[in-house]
Structure formats: C-alpha cells, structure tokens
Amino acid sequence: KNWDGSGGSNGALDHYKETGGIYPLVVKLGTVCADEESIDCYSYAPDEDGPVRIPGLAALLARRGINAASMRKVEKSTAELEVELNASYAFDAITEAGADLVPASGPGHRGLVNLGNSCYVNSILQLLCSGAVGHVADRYGGAPLTA
C-alpha cells in the first residue's frame, strides 16, 4: 500500500510474512513485457526492502511459464504510480499556502526556535509544556488545558 493508504491489498507482503520470509521477490505481472527494464520487481528482503532489478528476469519467468516477450505492459509500475500520486497531491493542505496567519506571542504562548531539523522535537516539547498532558503539567508546572 502507499503511504496514504491507497494502493493494493498487501497480498505479496502478507505472503512473504506468512511463509516466514522465504520468498522475498515479487513481480507485478501487469508490467511484464518484452522490455525487461520496465518490469516492476520488488524485494521484501531486509537488506533490500525496495524495488530491484533482476538480471535474466525473462529467463526466470520463462521457467515458470511466463513468456515476457509475448506480453505487453497493461499496468503502471509502482514508480509511475508514485509520481502520479505526488503530482496530484494537494501540498497546500499541509503548508497553509495562501492562509492569513497571525503570529501568536505573549503570555500563555510558548514556542521554540527551529534549528533546521528540530521541528519534531520542538513540537513534542511544546505539547508537553503546554499543559495538554495533565500529569506532566502537574509534575513540572504549567496549567492543564481546560475544555
């Protein structure tokens, strides 16, 4: 599945887990065609866990009765689907683009300077110091939030 929950049913990953991690390679059959480079292959092996190129894939598929040379691609690869998903994603929904933001400062407002990659830690610290977590506010100060 994709990061947003869309996509497949996770059948290949479930099979990999159910078989004890014995069969890590997956081929997306709808992408099998004469152009070996465009066939979508994925490895769930811990040392790879991502898209892979398999040398001699056409010969491996032929041993399983799949003649890649006679097939044509009928589905998008996962890379093509990812590009399509990213191109259509509404980033404005999370970046507040075009919003009229009012800076908040003064008593009762807390904030930390972002050092470039510290925003995640800052958000946790702000939550803990805001009083939203009652037992933390009781122990270290700060008024618990009231509804």
Salt bridges, closest charged atoms under 4 A:
GLU37 OE1 - ARG53 NE 3.58
GLU75 OE1 - LYS28 NZ 3.75
GLU80 OE1 - LYS73 NZ 2.96
GLU84 OE1 - LYS76 NZ 2.22
